[in-house]
C-alpha cells in the first residue's frame, strides 16, 4: 500500500488451511496495482495511523509487507477470509440488504465502471482479469448497453445535421 501514490499492490491472497491461514499467489500469479480514490486514501491513512499507534503502545513496529487488516497488533497475519465474510454478513444484515453477497461488490464495481464508460482493459485490470476478454464475456450485456448509448449519441450528432440540410432545400 502506497498512500502517497494512492495505490494498493495486490500480490497475494489468503486462504483457509487446516490450523489457520496461508498466503498464496494471486489466481493469475501476477501482482497488480489498483488506484485509490481520495476518500479511500483518507480512510486508509486514518486506519494506518491508528494501527501504528497501537503497535507503538506495545513496543513493536510494523513490517513493510504487513497486512492492512489483521487481528494481530503486528499485522503479520491476515484476518481469516471466512471471518471477513462473516463480518460482511453482519454489516449487510444490519443495513437491510440480506440478499447481497460479498462477491456481489465485485460485480457492482465492474457494472458501475463499465456503465460509466471506463474502458474494458482498465476494468479488467482492476478486477485482476489477466485477459480483458474474460471481462467482456462476464459483462457483455453491459458492453451492449454502452454500444446502444454510443449509437444514440451518434444519432444525436448526425440527426440535427440531416434536419438542417432538409430545411435548406
C-alpha positions in Angstrom: 0.0 0.0 0.0 1.5 3.4 -1.0 -0.9 6.0 0.1 1.3 8.9 -1.2 0.9 7.5 -4.7 -2.6 6.3 -4.0 -2.2 2.7 -4.9 -2.6 -0.7 -3.4 -0.5 -3.6 -4.8 -2.4 -6.8 -4.9 0.3 -9.5 -4.9 -1.0 -12.3 -2.7 -4.2 -13.9 -1.5 -5.1 -15.6 1.8 -6.7 -19.0 2.0 -8.0 -21.0 4.9 -5.9 -24.1 5.6 -6.1 -26.7 8.4 -4.9 -24.8 11.5 -5.2 -21.3 10.2 -4.5 -19.3 7.1 -1.8 -19.4 4.4 -0.7 -17.0 1.7 -0.5 -17.9 -1.9 -0.1 -16.0 -5.2 -3.0 -14.4 -6.9 -5.1 -16.5 -9.3 -3.1 -15.2 -12.3 0.3 -15.5 -10.4 0.9 -11.8 -11.1 0.7 -8.7 -9.0 -1.2 -5.6 -10.0 -1.6 -2.0 -8.7 -5.1 -0.7 -8.1 -5.5 3.1 -7.8 -7.3 4.5 -4.8 -9.7 7.5 -4.8 -9.2 10.4 -2.3 -11.8 9.0 0.1 -10.2 5.6 0.2 -6.8 7.1 0.7 -8.1 9.3 3.6 -9.8 6.3 5.3 -6.7 4.1 4.9 -4.4 6.8 6.2 -6.5 7.2 9.3 -6.6 3.5 9.9 -2.9 3.1 9.3 -2.2 5.8 11.8 -4.3 4.0 14.4 -2.6 0.7 13.8 0.9 2.3 14.0 -0.2 3.9 17.3 -1.4 0.5 18.7 1.9 -1.1 17.7 3.9 1.7 19.4 1.9 1.2 22.6 3.0 -2.5 22.8 6.6 -1.7 21.6 6.5 -3.2 18.1 6.9 -1.8 14.6 5.1 -2.9 11.5 7.0 -4.6 8.7 6.9 -3.2 5.2 4.8 -6.2 4.0 2.4 -6.1 7.0 -1.2 -6.9 6.2 -3.5 -3.9 6.1 -6.1 -5.7 8.1 -5.1 -8.1 10.8 -6.3 -9.5 14.1 -2.8 -9.2 15.5 -1.1 -5.9 16.6 2.0 -6.6 14.5 -0.2 -7.3 11.4 1.9 -10.3 10.4 -1.2 -12.5 9.9 -4.3 -11.7 7.9 -7.8 -12.0 9.1 -9.3 -15.3 8.1 -11.3 -14.9 4.8 -14.3 -16.6 6.4 -14.2 -14.2 9.3 -14.2 -11.3 6.8 -17.2 -12.8 5.1 -19.0 -13.3 8.5 -18.3 -9.6 9.3 -19.7 -8.6 5.9 -22.9 -10.6 6.5 -23.4 -9.0 9.9 -23.0 -5.5 8.4 -25.1 -6.4 5.4 -27.9 -7.7 7.6 -27.8 -4.7 9.9 -28.4 -2.3 6.9 -31.2 -4.5 5.5 -29.7 -5.9 2.3 -29.7 -9.6 3.1 -29.6 -10.9 -0.4 -26.2 -9.3 -1.2 -23.1 -11.5 -1.2 -19.6 -10.1 -0.6 -18.7 -11.2 -4.2 -21.5 -9.0 -5.4 -19.5 -6.0 -4.5 -17.0 -7.0 -7.2 -19.8 -7.2 -9.8 -21.2 -3.9 -8.6 -17.8 -2.3 -9.2 -17.5 -3.7 -12.7 -21.0 -2.7 -13.7 -20.6 0.8 -12.3 -17.2 1.3 -14.1 -18.4 -0.2 -17.4 -21.7 1.8 -17.2 -19.7 5.0 -16.6 -17.7 4.3 -19.8 -14.4 3.1 -18.3 -12.6 1.0 -21.0 -12.7 -2.8 -20.5 -9.0 -3.1 -20.3 -8.9 -0.8 -17.2 -11.9 -2.6 -15.6 -10.2 -6.0 -16.3 -7.0 -4.7 -14.6 -8.9 -3.6 -11.5 -10.7 -6.9 -11.3 -7.5 -8.9 -11.8 -8.6 -10.5 -15.1 -5.4 -11.4 -17.0 -7.3 -11.1 -20.3 -9.9 -8.4 -20.9 -11.9 -11.0 -22.9 -12.8 -12.6 -19.6 -14.3 -9.3 -18.5 -16.1 -8.9 -21.9 -17.6 -12.4 -21.5 -18.9 -11.8 -18.0 -20.1 -8.3 -18.5 -21.1 -8.4 -22.3 -24.6 -7.3 -21.6 -23.2 -4.0 -20.2 -21.0 -3.5 -23.2 -24.1 -4.0 -25.4 -25.8 -1.2 -23.3 -22.8 1.1 -23.9 -23.0 0.3 -27.6 -26.6 1.3 -27.7 -25.7 4.5 -25.8 -23.0 5.2 -28.4 -25.5 4.7 -31.2 -27.8 7.2 -29.6 -25.0 9.7 -29.3 -24.1 9.3 -32.9 -27.8 9.7 -33.8 -28.0 12.9 -31.9 -24.8 14.2 -33.6 -26.0 13.3 -37.1 -29.7 13.9 -36.6 -29.8 17.7 -36.4 -27.5 17.9 -39.4 -29.9 16.0 -41.6 -32.8 18.2 -40.5 -30.8 21.4 -41.3 -29.9 20.0 -44.7 -33.6 19.2 -45.5 -34.7 22.7 -44.3 -32.1 24.4 -46.5 -33.6 22.7 -49.7 
